[in-house]
Structures are given as structure tokens and as C-alpha cells.
Amino acid sequence: MDQELLNRAVNTGFSGGEKKRNEIFQMAVLEPRLAILDETDSGLDIDALRAVAAGVNALRSAPARHDRGDPLPALLNYIVPDYVHVLAEGRIVKSGGKELALELEESGYAPALGIVDEEEAVGKV
């Protein structure tokens, strides 16, 4: 094994899909009681999205909880989140299930934050 690999940062040189797959592998090895997955689908093509979703779903059968941020409809076809939380200025301002994720996709974050002016929402979420 190349000795440089022992000193490099985790995920260095990986593509977006490889990083996400590695994160799921790390979860499987570490067996956390709670896993918070942020932007799980970010940078993934459809094949990587399916692979990551399969990994998350396989781990869901374990007693761990899996929450994730920024749900997108494509991912919701493969993973149903336990909870969806809207964070604003460091606080959870709204919580729900898959329905909240679909509502956010349709209406955006402003209604969930009680904001009428879209410009006011910038930087709060």
C-alpha cells in the first residue's frame, strides 16, 4: 500500500458519488445510533443516487435513526425520511415527514419560515 494513503484526508480525490458511497460505508462500519445526512443527493448521478439510497435503506433496518437535510424529489423516490426539519438561524423552525419535504419542493422555504418576501428568506435557511 502506498504510504501517502495513510496520511491523506478522508475522501480526498473521490468523486461526489464515491464520497457519498464512502459515507454510507463508514455508517455501516461505525453503526451510529443517529445519522444526520445533509444533501445526500448532492452531486450524484442517478446510478450513484440508487446505490446510496440502497445503502441508506439497508442501514435503516438497524436501530439507528437517519435524518437528512435538503430532501429532493428524486431522492424521495428511493428513501423516505424519518423526519424532515427546516433549520433557520440555527434553530429547527418546522418539522414533519415526507409530506413536508414535498411541500418545501413545491413552495420553497419562505412559507415554512412564515416569510412573505422571498428576499427576506435569503441567508436564513
A tleap script that builds the chain and sets N, CA, C and O, in Angstrom:
source leaprc.protein.ff14SB
mol = sequence {
  NMET ASP GLN GLU LEU LEU ASN ARG ALA VAL
  ASN THR GLY PHE SER GLY GLY GLU LYS LYS
  ARG ASN GLU ILE PHE GLN MET ALA VAL LEU
  GLU PRO ARG LEU ALA ILE LEU ASP GLU THR
  ASP SER GLY LEU ASP ILE ASP ALA LEU ARG
  ALA VAL ALA ALA GLY VAL ASN ALA LEU ARG
  SER ALA PRO ALA ARG HIE ASP ARG GLY ASP
  PRO LEU PRO ALA LEU LEU ASN TYR ILE VAL
  PRO ASP TYR VAL HIE VAL LEU ALA GLU GLY
  ARG ILE VAL LYS SER GLY GLY LYS GLU LEU
  ALA LEU GLU LEU GLU GLU SER GLY TYR ALA
  PRO ALA LEU GLY ILE VAL ASP GLU GLU GLU
  ALA VAL GLY LYS CVAL
}
set mol.1.N position { 0.848 -1.178 0.000 }
set mol.1.CA position { 0.000 0.000 0.000 }
set mol.1.C position { 0.894 1.241 0.000 }
set mol.1.O position { 1.909 1.303 0.693 }
set mol.2.N position { 0.485 2.219 -0.795 }
set mol.2.CA position { 1.210 3.480 -0.858 }
set mol.2.C position { 1.122 4.182 0.498 }
set mol.2.O position { 0.022 4.399 1.004 }
set mol.3.N position { 2.252 4.535 1.086 }
set mol.3.CA position { 2.293 5.163 2.411 }
set mol.3.C position { 1.591 6.521 2.444 }
set mol.3.O position { 1.122 6.939 3.503 }
set mol.4.N position { 1.509 7.213 1.318 }
set mol.4.CA position { 0.815 8.501 1.269 }
set mol.4.C position { -0.672 8.359 1.590 }
set mol.4.O position { -1.292 9.291 2.101 }
set mol.5.N position { -1.236 7.198 1.292 }
set mol.5.CA position { -2.649 6.971 1.579 }
set mol.5.C position { -2.939 7.006 3.081 }
set mol.5.O position { -4.053 7.332 3.489 }
set mol.6.N position { -1.953 6.676 3.895 }
set mol.6.CA position { -2.142 6.677 5.344 }
set mol.6.C position { -2.242 8.078 5.922 }
set mol.6.O position { -2.775 8.261 7.016 }
set mol.7.N position { -1.734 9.070 5.198 }
set mol.7.CA position { -1.691 10.439 5.720 }
set mol.7.C position { -2.640 11.406 5.027 }
set mol.7.O position { -2.685 12.583 5.386 }
set mol.8.N position { -3.384 10.943 4.062 }
set mol.8.CA position { -4.281 11.857 3.355 }
set mol.8.C position { -5.611 11.974 4.088 }
set mol.8.O position { -5.965 11.108 4.888 }
set mol.9.N position { -6.336 13.038 3.816 }
set mol.9.CA position { -7.654 13.252 4.419 }
set mol.9.C position { -8.653 12.251 3.834 }
set mol.9.O position { -8.488 11.769 2.714 }
set mol.10.N position { -9.681 11.955 4.607 }
set mol.10.CA position { -10.730 11.045 4.152 }
set mol.10.C position { -11.402 11.642 2.917 }
set mol.10.O position { -11.662 12.844 2.871 }
set mol.11.N position { -11.680 10.820 1.934 }
set mol.11.CA position { -12.397 11.181 0.705 }
set mol.11.C position { -11.594 12.045 -0.267 }
set mol.11.O position { -12.139 12.452 -1.293 }
set mol.12.N position { -10.338 12.338 0.008 }
set mol.12.CA position { -9.532 13.137 -0.911 }
set mol.12.C position { -9.408 12.421 -2.255 }
set mol.12.O position { -9.051 11.245 -2.314 }
set mol.13.N position { -9.708 13.142 -3.323 }
set mol.13.CA position { -9.597 12.584 -4.667 }
set mol.13.C position { -10.808 11.787 -5.118 }
set mol.13.O position { -10.813 11.252 -6.226 }
set mol.14.N position { -11.829 11.699 -4.284 }
set mol.14.CA position { -13.027 10.952 -4.655 }
set mol.14.C position { -13.989 11.859 -5.410 }
set mol.14.O position { -14.018 13.070 -5.192 }
set mol.15.N position { -14.774 11.263 -6.296 }
set mol.15.CA position { -15.862 11.996 -6.950 }
set mol.15.C position { -16.995 12.162 -5.945 }
set mol.15.O position { -16.951 11.590 -4.856 }
set mol.16.N position { -18.006 12.942 -6.308 }
set mol.16.CA position { -19.164 13.131 -5.431 }
set mol.16.C position { -19.831 11.816 -5.074 }
set mol.16.O position { -20.168 11.582 -3.913 }
set mol.17.N position { -20.024 10.955 -6.066 }
set mol.17.CA position { -20.645 9.660 -5.824 }
set mol.17.C position { -19.790 8.766 -4.946 }
set mol.17.O position { -20.305 8.068 -4.073 }
set mol.18.N position { -18.482 8.786 -5.177 }
set mol.18.CA position { -17.577 7.985 -4.350 }
set mol.18.C position { -17.578 8.476 -2.904 }
set mol.18.O position { -17.524 7.671 -1.974 }
set mol.19.N position { -17.640 9.795 -2.715 }
set mol.19.CA position { -17.692 10.344 -1.350 }
set mol.19.C position { -18.950 9.892 -0.636 }
set mol.19.O position { -18.894 9.470 0.519 }
set mol.20.N position { -20.088 9.978 -1.315 }
set mol.20.CA position { -21.354 9.580 -0.689 }
set mol.20.C position { -21.365 8.087 -0.396 }
set mol.20.O position { -21.819 7.670 0.670 }
set mol.21.N position { -20.874 7.283 -1.323 }
set mol.21.CA position { -20.808 5.835 -1.078 }
set mol.21.C position { -19.899 5.538 0.107 }
set mol.21.O position { -20.198 4.667 0.924 }
set mol.22.N position { -18.787 6.266 0.197 }
set mol.22.CA position { -17.860 6.076 1.308 }
set mol.22.C position { -18.514 6.484 2.630 }
set mol.22.O position { -18.301 5.824 3.647 }
set mol.23.N position { -19.306 7.560 2.633 }
set mol.23.CA position { -20.011 7.971 3.843 }
set mol.23.C position { -20.970 6.875 4.313 }
set mol.23.O position { -21.067 6.606 5.510 }
set mol.24.N position { -21.674 6.248 3.379 }
set mol.24.CA position { -22.602 5.179 3.729 }
set mol.24.C position { -21.823 3.973 4.254 }
set mol.24.O position { -22.248 3.327 5.212 }
set mol.25.N position { -20.694 3.674 3.633 }
set mol.25.CA position { -19.836 2.587 4.116 }
set mol.25.C position { -19.354 2.874 5.536 }
set mol.25.O position { -19.357 1.984 6.387 }
set mol.26.N position { -18.943 4.107 5.791 }
set mol.26.CA position { -18.499 4.496 7.135 }
set mol.26.C position { -19.632 4.317 8.147 }
set mol.26.O position { -19.399 3.857 9.265 }
set mol.27.N position { -20.859 4.680 7.759 }
set mol.27.CA position { -22.002 4.488 8.650 }
set mol.27.C position { -22.202 3.007 8.949 }
set mol.27.O position { -22.498 2.638 10.086 }
set mol.28.N position { -22.043 2.164 7.942 }
set mol.28.CA position { -22.227 0.723 8.146 }
set mol.28.C position { -21.176 0.176 9.114 }
set mol.28.O position { -21.479 -0.668 9.958 }
set mol.29.N position { -19.965 0.654 8.987 }
set mol.29.CA position { -18.876 0.180 9.854 }
set mol.29.C position { -19.023 0.728 11.276 }
set mol.29.O position { -18.829 0.001 12.250 }
set mol.30.N position { -19.365 2.007 11.387 }
set mol.30.CA position { -19.425 2.657 12.696 }
set mol.30.C position { -20.721 2.387 13.463 }
set mol.30.O position { -20.762 2.536 14.685 }
set mol.31.N position { -21.782 1.989 12.749 }
set mol.31.CA position { -23.079 1.680 13.348 }
set mol.31.C position { -23.562 2.758 14.321 }
set mol.31.O position { -23.784 2.471 15.497 }
set mol.32.N position { -23.727 3.998 13.840 }
set mol.32.CA position { -24.175 5.058 14.751 }
set mol.32.C position { -25.632 4.863 15.176 }
set mol.32.O position { -26.417 4.237 14.464 }
set mol.33.N position { -25.980 5.403 16.336 }
set mol.33.CA position { -27.374 5.370 16.776 }
set mol.33.C position { -28.181 6.448 16.067 }
set mol.33.O position { -29.395 6.317 15.909 }
set mol.34.N position { -27.514 7.503 15.645 }
set mol.34.CA position { -28.161 8.604 14.926 }
set mol.34.C position { -27.258 9.011 13.771 }
set mol.34.O position { -26.056 9.203 13.952 }
set mol.35.N position { -27.834 9.139 12.601 }
set mol.35.CA position { -27.084 9.602 11.437 }
set mol.35.C position { -27.834 10.776 10.826 }
set mol.35.O position { -29.013 10.658 10.492 }
set mol.36.N position { -27.162 11.895 10.680 }
set mol.36.CA position { -27.756 13.064 10.036 }
set mol.36.C position { -27.069 13.213 8.690 }
set mol.36.O position { -25.867 13.472 8.619 }
set mol.37.N position { -27.826 13.049 7.643 }
set mol.37.CA position { -27.286 13.089 6.290 }
set mol.37.C position { -27.713 14.390 5.639 }
set mol.37.O position { -28.906 14.633 5.458 }
set mol.38.N position { -26.759 15.218 5.290 }
set mol.38.CA position { -27.055 16.523 4.704 }
set mol.38.C position { -26.787 16.481 3.211 }
set mol.38.O position { -25.699 16.102 2.777 }
set mol.39.N position { -27.771 16.867 2.438 }
set mol.39.CA position { -27.657 16.906 0.975 }
set mol.39.C position { -27.137 15.581 0.427 }
set mol.39.O position { -26.168 15.538 -0.332 }
set mol.40.N position { -27.798 14.514 0.827 }
set mol.40.CA position { -27.381 13.172 0.451 }
set mol.40.C position { -27.285 12.991 -1.057 }
set mol.40.O position { -26.447 12.231 -1.543 }
set mol.41.N position { -28.134 13.682 -1.793 }
set mol.41.CA position { -28.182 13.511 -3.242 }
set mol.41.C position { -27.320 14.513 -4.005 }
set mol.41.O position { -27.299 14.487 -5.235 }
set mol.42.N position { -26.621 15.381 -3.313 }
set mol.42.CA position { -25.824 16.424 -3.957 }
set mol.42.C position { -24.699 15.824 -4.798 }
set mol.42.O position { -23.880 15.048 -4.305 }
set mol.43.N position { -24.677 16.197 -6.066 }
set mol.43.CA position { -23.602 15.775 -6.959 }
set mol.43.C position { -23.693 14.336 -7.438 }
set mol.43.O position { -22.727 13.811 -7.990 }
set mol.44.N position { -24.828 13.694 -7.240 }
set mol.44.CA position { -24.942 12.289 -7.637 }
set mol.44.C position { -25.708 12.139 -8.941 }
set mol.44.O position { -26.721 12.803 -9.161 }
set mol.45.N position { -25.208 11.253 -9.806 }
set mol.45.CA position { -25.997 10.890 -10.975 }
set mol.45.C position { -27.011 9.838 -10.522 }
set mol.45.O position { -26.967 9.409 -9.369 }
set mol.46.N position { -27.898 9.425 -11.377 }
set mol.46.CA position { -28.990 8.539 -10.983 }
set mol.46.C position { -28.482 7.187 -10.495 }
set mol.46.O position { -29.067 6.614 -9.576 }
set mol.47.N position { -27.404 6.660 -11.087 }
set mol.47.CA position { -26.872 5.367 -10.646 }
set mol.47.C position { -26.276 5.470 -9.245 }
set mol.47.O position { -26.498 4.596 -8.407 }
set mol.48.N position { -25.524 6.533 -8.993 }
set mol.48.CA position { -24.952 6.733 -7.661 }
set mol.48.C position { -26.054 6.992 -6.640 }
set mol.48.O position { -25.974 6.532 -5.501 }
set mol.49.N position { -27.087 7.732 -7.054 }
set mol.49.CA position { -28.219 8.001 -6.170 }
set mol.49.C position { -28.882 6.694 -5.740 }
set mol.49.O position { -29.205 6.519 -4.565 }
set mol.50.N position { -29.083 5.792 -6.673 }
set mol.50.CA position { -29.689 4.493 -6.354 }
set mol.50.C position { -28.805 3.685 -5.416 }
set mol.50.O position { -29.298 3.058 -4.478 }
set mol.51.N position { -27.500 3.698 -5.667 }
set mol.51.CA position { -26.567 2.944 -4.816 }
set mol.51.C position { -26.551 3.491 -3.395 }
set mol.51.O position { -26.574 2.726 -2.431 }
set mol.52.N position { -26.512 4.808 -3.266 }
set mol.52.CA position { -26.504 5.430 -1.946 }
set mol.52.C position { -27.835 5.168 -1.233 }
set mol.52.O position { -27.853 4.858 -0.042 }
set mol.53.N position { -28.940 5.294 -1.958 }
set mol.53.CA position { -30.252 5.028 -1.365 }
set mol.53.C position { -30.345 3.581 -0.885 }
set mol.53.O position { -30.884 3.318 0.190 }
set mol.54.N position { -29.829 2.653 -1.666 }
set mol.54.CA position { -29.847 1.243 -1.258 }
set mol.54.C position { -29.048 1.047 0.023 }
set mol.54.O position { -29.453 0.290 0.906 }
set mol.55.N position { -27.914 1.729 0.121 }
set mol.55.CA position { -27.103 1.637 1.334 }
set mol.55.C position { -27.818 2.216 2.539 }
set mol.55.O position { -27.811 1.613 3.612 }
set mol.56.N position { -28.434 3.378 2.377 }
set mol.56.CA position { -29.173 4.009 3.482 }
set mol.56.C position { -30.339 3.121 3.893 }
set mol.56.O position { -30.560 2.908 5.085 }
set mol.57.N position { -31.076 2.609 2.941 }
set mol.57.CA position { -32.220 1.761 3.265 }
set mol.57.C position { -31.789 0.472 3.961 }
set mol.57.O position { -32.486 -0.007 4.856 }
set mol.58.N position { -30.657 -0.089 3.562 }
set mol.58.CA position { -30.142 -1.291 4.224 }
set mol.58.C position { -29.784 -0.984 5.676 }
set mol.58.O position { -30.012 -1.809 6.561 }
set mol.59.N position { -29.233 0.182 5.920 }
set mol.59.CA position { -28.856 0.568 7.280 }
set mol.59.C position { -30.068 0.947 8.118 }
set mol.59.O position { -30.016 0.874 9.345 }
set mol.60.N position { -31.149 1.348 7.479 }
set mol.60.CA position { -32.361 1.738 8.218 }
set mol.60.C position { -32.958 0.574 8.981 }
set mol.60.O position { -33.659 0.787 9.971 }
set mol.61.N position { -32.701 -0.638 8.553 }
set mol.61.CA position { -33.248 -1.787 9.272 }
set mol.61.C position { -32.569 -1.956 10.626 }
set mol.61.O position { -33.082 -2.654 11.501 }
set mol.62.N position { -31.420 -1.319 10.794 }
set mol.62.CA position { -30.736 -1.318 12.084 }
set mol.62.C position { -31.453 -0.330 13.003 }
set mol.62.O position { -32.290 0.441 12.533 }
set mol.63.N position { -31.145 -0.335 14.311 }
set mol.63.CA position { -31.860 0.548 15.232 }
set mol.63.C position { -31.496 2.029 15.121 }
set mol.63.O position { -32.043 2.843 15.864 }
set mol.64.N position { -30.607 2.394 14.233 }
set mol.64.CA position { -30.189 3.799 14.116 }
set mol.64.C position { -31.285 4.651 13.508 }
set mol.64.O position { -32.143 4.137 12.791 }
set mol.65.N position { -31.268 5.930 13.781 }
set mol.65.CA position { -32.170 6.913 13.178 }
set mol.65.C position { -31.417 7.559 12.038 }
set mol.65.O position { -30.201 7.733 12.118 }
set mol.66.N position { -32.108 7.913 10.993 }
set mol.66.CA position { -31.476 8.584 9.864 }
set mol.66.C position { -32.288 9.812 9.494 }
set mol.66.O position { -33.399 9.693 8.977 }
set mol.67.N position { -31.750 10.966 9.749 }
set mol.67.CA position { -32.356 12.220 9.328 }
set mol.67.C position { -31.481 12.787 8.230 }
set mol.67.O position { -30.280 12.518 8.191 }
set mol.68.N position { -32.060 13.559 7.348 }
set mol.68.CA position { -31.251 14.151 6.292 }
set mol.68.C position { -31.757 15.541 5.966 }
set mol.68.O position { -32.911 15.885 6.220 }
set mol.69.N position { -30.860 16.329 5.396 }
set mol.69.CA position { -31.215 17.694 5.042 }
set mol.69.C position { -31.445 17.853 3.554 }
set mol.69.O position { -30.975 17.049 2.750 }
set mol.70.N position { -32.170 18.895 3.198 }
set mol.70.CA position { -32.423 19.246 1.803 }
set mol.70.C position { -32.939 18.091 0.954 }
set mol.70.O position { -32.292 17.714 -0.024 }
set mol.71.N position { -34.087 17.523 1.305 }
set mol.71.CA position { -34.616 16.429 0.501 }
set mol.71.C position { -35.071 16.909 -0.862 }
set mol.71.O position { -35.711 17.954 -0.975 }
set mol.72.N position { -34.748 16.162 -1.882 }
set mol.72.CA position { -35.194 16.454 -3.237 }
set mol.72.C position { -36.072 15.319 -3.722 }
set mol.72.O position { -35.893 14.176 -3.301 }
set mol.73.N position { -37.021 15.615 -4.603 }
set mol.73.CA position { -37.969 14.587 -5.046 }
set mol.73.C position { -37.315 13.327 -5.584 }
set mol.73.O position { -37.817 12.231 -5.335 }
set mol.74.N position { -36.213 13.444 -6.313 }
set mol.74.CA position { -35.564 12.252 -6.864 }
set mol.74.C position { -35.152 11.310 -5.737 }
set mol.74.O position { -35.335 10.098 -5.851 }
set mol.75.N position { -34.606 11.840 -4.669 }
set mol.75.CA position { -34.192 11.005 -3.545 }
set mol.75.C position { -35.402 10.456 -2.797 }
set mol.75.O position { -35.361 9.335 -2.290 }
set mol.76.N position { -36.477 11.238 -2.724 }
set mol.76.CA position { -37.682 10.782 -2.028 }
set mol.76.C position { -38.325 9.587 -2.732 }
set mol.76.O position { -39.148 8.894 -2.136 }
set mol.77.N position { -37.961 9.338 -3.991 }
set mol.77.CA position { -38.435 8.140 -4.680 }
set mol.77.C position { -37.744 6.887 -4.159 }
set mol.77.O position { -38.235 5.776 -4.359 }
set mol.78.N position { -36.599 7.062 -3.488 }
set mol.78.CA position { -35.796 5.926 -3.043 }
set mol.78.C position { -35.692 5.817 -1.523 }
set mol.78.O position { -35.572 4.713 -0.992 }
set mol.79.N position { -35.737 6.947 -0.818 }
set mol.79.CA position { -35.619 6.958 0.645 }
set mol.79.C position { -36.741 7.818 1.208 }
set mol.79.O position { -36.913 8.966 0.800 }
set mol.80.N position { -37.497 7.265 2.139 }
set mol.80.CA position { -38.500 8.057 2.847 }
set mol.80.C position { -37.856 8.466 4.173 }
set mol.80.O position { -37.520 7.605 4.986 }
set mol.81.N position { -37.681 9.765 4.396 }
set mol.81.CA position { -37.002 10.200 5.620 }
set mol.81.C position { -37.852 9.934 6.863 }
set mol.81.O position { -39.081 9.996 6.814 }
set mol.82.N position { -37.180 9.640 7.971 }
set mol.82.CA position { -37.886 9.504 9.243 }
set mol.82.C position { -38.480 10.843 9.634 }
set mol.82.O position { -39.634 10.927 10.054 }
set mol.83.N position { -37.685 11.881 9.491 }
set mol.83.CA position { -38.098 13.241 9.819 }
set mol.83.C position { -37.483 14.206 8.818 }
set mol.83.O position { -36.422 13.942 8.253 }
set mol.84.N position { -38.157 15.317 8.608 }
set mol.84.CA position { -37.612 16.428 7.831 }
set mol.84.C position { -37.679 17.644 8.750 }
set mol.84.O position { -38.736 17.944 9.306 }
set mol.85.N position { -36.574 18.335 8.909 }
set mol.85.CA position { -36.521 19.521 9.754 }
set mol.85.C position { -36.090 20.714 8.918 }
set mol.85.O position { -35.182 20.595 8.094 }
set mol.86.N position { -36.720 21.850 9.115 }
set mol.86.CA position { -36.308 23.098 8.483 }
set mol.86.C position { -35.528 23.872 9.536 }
set mol.86.O position { -36.049 24.191 10.604 }
set mol.87.N position { -34.270 24.169 9.219 }
set mol.87.CA position { -33.411 24.927 10.119 }
set mol.87.C position { -33.301 26.357 9.624 }
set mol.87.O position { -33.103 26.595 8.433 }
set mol.88.N position { -33.427 27.303 10.536 }
set mol.88.CA position { -33.254 28.715 10.201 }
set mol.88.C position { -32.544 29.385 11.369 }
set mol.88.O position { -32.981 29.297 12.517 }
set mol.89.N position { -31.456 30.045 11.058 }
set mol.89.CA position { -30.676 30.754 12.063 }
set mol.89.C position { -30.346 29.866 13.253 }
set mol.89.O position { -30.429 30.292 14.405 }
set mol.90.N position { -29.967 28.613 12.955 }
set mol.90.CA position { -29.517 27.695 13.989 }
set mol.90.C position { -30.605 27.006 14.786 }
set mol.90.O position { -30.305 26.310 15.756 }
set mol.91.N position { -31.856 27.179 14.403 }
set mol.91.CA position { -32.961 26.565 15.145 }
set mol.91.C position { -33.868 25.770 14.199 }
set mol.91.O position { -34.025 26.117 13.028 }
set mol.92.N position { -34.456 24.702 14.731 }
set mol.92.CA position { -35.465 23.965 13.977 }
set mol.92.C position { -36.755 24.763 14.068 }
set mol.92.O position { -37.285 24.976 15.159 }
set mol.93.N position { -37.264 25.208 12.914 }
set mol.93.CA position { -38.468 26.037 12.898 }
set mol.93.C position { -39.702 25.275 12.414 }
set mol.93.O position { -40.831 25.730 12.597 }
set mol.94.N position { -39.482 24.127 11.804 }
set mol.94.CA position { -40.611 23.318 11.343 }
set mol.94.C position { -40.132 21.888 11.178 }
set mol.94.O position { -39.012 21.656 10.724 }
set mol.95.N position { -40.965 20.936 11.539 }
set mol.95.CA position { -40.631 19.521 11.407 }
set mol.95.C position { -41.803 18.778 10.798 }
set mol.95.O position { -42.956 19.193 10.923 }
set mol.96.N position { -41.497 17.691 10.148 }
set mol.96.CA position { -42.542 16.871 9.557 }
set mol.96.C position { -41.935 15.625 8.940 }
set mol.96.O position { -40.806 15.248 9.254 }
set mol.97.N position { -42.682 15.001 8.074 }
set mol.97.CA position { -42.231 13.802 7.381 }
set mol.97.C position { -42.058 14.080 5.901 }
set mol.97.O position { -41.738 15.201 5.504 }
set mol.98.N position { -42.269 13.063 5.091 }
set mol.98.CA position { -42.106 13.183 3.645 }
set mol.98.C position { -42.991 14.296 3.076 }
set mol.98.O position { -42.614 14.973 2.120 }
set mol.99.N position { -44.174 14.476 3.680 }
set mol.99.CA position { -45.101 15.499 3.198 }
set mol.99.C position { -44.476 16.893 3.271 }
set mol.99.O position { -44.662 17.713 2.372 }
set mol.100.N position { -43.731 17.153 4.354 }
set mol.100.CA position { -43.064 18.452 4.491 }
set mol.100.C position { -42.015 18.617 3.397 }
set mol.100.O position { -41.872 19.703 2.835 }
set mol.101.N position { -41.289 17.563 3.096 }
set mol.101.CA position { -40.281 17.629 2.031 }
set mol.101.C position { -40.936 17.970 0.694 }
set mol.101.O position { -40.413 18.784 -0.067 }
set mol.102.N position { -42.070 17.354 0.414 }
set mol.102.CA position { -42.776 17.633 -0.838 }
set mol.102.C position { -43.328 19.056 -0.848 }
set mol.102.O position { -43.316 19.724 -1.882 }
set mol.103.N position { -43.809 19.515 0.299 }
set mol.103.CA position { -44.298 20.893 0.424 }
set mol.103.C position { -43.168 21.892 0.168 }
set mol.103.O position { -43.366 22.892 -0.523 }
set mol.104.N position { -41.990 21.624 0.721 }
set mol.104.CA position { -40.843 22.516 0.523 }
set mol.104.C position { -40.428 22.559 -0.942 }
set mol.104.O position { -40.073 23.616 -1.463 }
set mol.105.N position { -40.475 21.417 -1.597 }
set mol.105.CA position { -40.114 21.365 -3.008 }
set mol.105.C position { -41.082 22.183 -3.840 }
set mol.105.O position { -40.676 22.860 -4.784 }
set mol.106.N position { -42.368 22.124 -3.491 }
set mol.106.CA position { -43.389 22.831 -4.255 }
set mol.106.C position { -43.388 24.328 -3.968 }
set mol.106.O position { -43.481 25.138 -4.891 }
set mol.107.N position { -43.282 24.702 -2.679 }
set mol.107.CA position { -43.476 26.102 -2.290 }
set mol.107.C position { -42.210 26.834 -1.893 }
set mol.107.O position { -42.216 28.061 -1.792 }
set mol.108.N position { -41.124 26.109 -1.666 }
set mol.108.CA position { -39.896 26.734 -1.200 }
set mol.108.C position { -39.894 26.874 0.318 }
set mol.108.O position { -40.827 26.441 0.994 }
set mol.109.N position { -38.842 27.481 0.840 }
set mol.109.CA position { -38.689 27.606 2.288 }
set mol.109.C position { -39.441 28.793 2.881 }
set mol.109.O position { -39.782 28.765 4.064 }
set mol.110.N position { -39.706 29.820 2.106 }
set mol.110.CA position { -40.312 31.044 2.639 }
set mol.110.C position { -41.626 30.770 3.385 }
set mol.110.O position { -41.776 31.254 4.508 }
set mol.111.N position { -42.583 30.022 2.822 }
set mol.111.CA position { -43.824 29.767 3.567 }
set mol.111.C position { -43.580 29.019 4.885 }
set mol.111.O position { -44.243 29.291 5.885 }
set mol.112.N position { -42.638 28.091 4.883 }
set mol.112.CA position { -42.332 27.336 6.109 }
set mol.112.C position { -41.753 28.248 7.183 }
set mol.112.O position { -41.897 27.989 8.378 }
set mol.113.N position { -41.096 29.319 6.742 }
set mol.113.CA position { -40.499 30.273 7.679 }
set mol.113.C position { -41.438 31.419 8.013 }
set mol.113.O position { -41.112 32.284 8.826 }
set mol.114.N position { -42.615 31.422 7.378 }
set mol.114.CA position { -43.569 32.499 7.615 }
set mol.114.C position { -43.145 33.808 6.974 }
set mol.114.O position { -43.487 34.885 7.463 }
set mol.115.N position { -42.396 33.714 5.874 }
set mol.115.CA position { -41.876 34.894 5.197 }
set mol.115.C position { -42.677 35.147 3.925 }
set mol.115.O position { -42.858 34.246 3.107 }
set mol.116.N position { -43.144 36.352 3.770 }
set mol.116.CA position { -43.909 36.727 2.584 }
set mol.116.C position { -42.963 37.173 1.485 }
set mol.116.O position { -43.170 36.840 0.318 }
set mol.117.N position { -41.923 37.926 1.843 }
set mol.117.CA position { -40.957 38.471 0.898 }
set mol.117.C position { -39.824 37.470 0.698 }
set mol.117.O position { -39.077 37.185 1.634 }
set mol.118.N position { -39.689 36.930 -0.524 }
set mol.118.CA position { -38.670 35.943 -0.832 }
set mol.118.C position { -37.256 36.419 -0.494 }
set mol.118.O position { -36.434 35.621 -0.044 }
set mol.119.N position { -36.961 37.696 -0.702 }
set mol.119.CA position { -35.630 38.232 -0.419 }
set mol.119.C position { -35.304 38.150 1.058 }
set mol.119.O position { -34.138 38.044 1.440 }
set mol.120.N position { -36.336 38.198 1.891 }
set mol.120.CA position { -36.141 38.119 3.334 }
set mol.120.C position { -35.650 36.731 3.741 }
set mol.120.O position { -34.979 36.582 4.762 }
set mol.121.N position { -35.987 35.711 2.937 }
set mol.121.CA position { -35.607 34.327 3.259 }
set mol.121.C position { -34.138 34.061 2.982 }
set mol.121.O position { -33.572 33.141 3.573 }
set mol.122.N position { -33.500 34.825 2.111 }
set mol.122.CA position { -32.117 34.590 1.728 }
set mol.122.C position { -31.220 34.660 2.961 }
set mol.122.O position { -31.254 35.629 3.720 }
set mol.123.N position { -30.428 33.624 3.140 }
set mol.123.CA position { -29.486 33.570 4.245 }
set mol.123.C position { -30.065 33.052 5.550 }
set mol.123.O position { -29.317 32.847 6.505 }
set mol.124.N position { -31.372 32.835 5.622 }
set mol.124.CA position { -31.953 32.328 6.863 }
set mol.124.C position { -31.935 30.822 6.933 }
set mol.124.O position { -31.877 30.252 8.023 }
set mol.125.N position { -31.986 30.167 5.788 }
set mol.125.CA position { -32.035 28.704 5.771 }
set mol.125.C position { -30.639 28.167 5.549 }
set mol.125.O position { -30.445 26.952 5.499 }
savepdb mol mol.pdb
quit
